């Protein structure tokens, strides 16, 4: 897996397949066979289904969390 986090950002790497992202911009490229990688935020949970995607969480109030799927599929729950 490849990941890129752009600051300012605050995150915790919980395990090899889970990241808690409080705020920031992050991009993930998850290879086939590694499905299930999860990014959790305060408002949503994004589960990878073998893809490339980005997550944007702003620190300021009133902004909505965003998921941008570049290739493949993700599952999002709030």
ChimeraX attribute file (.defattr): number of C-alpha atoms within 10 A of each C-alpha:
attribute: neighborCount
match mode: 1-to-1
recipient: residues
	/A:1	12
	/A:2	9
	/A:3	12
	/A:4	11
	/A:5	17
	/A:6	12
	/A:7	10
	/A:8	10
	/A:9	16
	/A:10	15
	/A:11	16
	/A:12	11
	/A:13	11
	/A:14	11
	/A:15	10
	/A:16	9
	/A:17	16
	/A:18	16
	/A:19	18
	/A:20	17
	/A:21	22
	/A:22	17
	/A:23	21
	/A:24	18
	/A:25	18
	/A:26	20
	/A:27	19
	/A:28	20
	/A:29	17
	/A:30	21
	/A:31	14
	/A:32	10
	/A:33	8
	/A:34	13
	/A:35	15
	/A:36	16
	/A:37	20
	/A:38	21
	/A:39	23
	/A:40	20
	/A:41	19
	/A:42	12
	/A:43	11
	/A:44	14
	/A:45	18
	/A:46	22
	/A:47	20
	/A:48	25
	/A:49	19
	/A:50	19
	/A:51	20
	/A:52	21
	/A:53	21
	/A:54	19
	/A:55	21
	/A:56	22
	/A:57	21
	/A:58	16
	/A:59	15
	/A:60	8
	/A:61	6
	/A:62	7
	/A:63	10
	/A:64	12
	/A:65	16
	/A:66	13
	/A:67	17
	/A:68	12
	/A:69	16
	/A:70	13
	/A:71	11
	/A:72	12
	/A:73	14
	/A:74	21
	/A:75	11
	/A:76	14
	/A:77	9
	/A:78	9
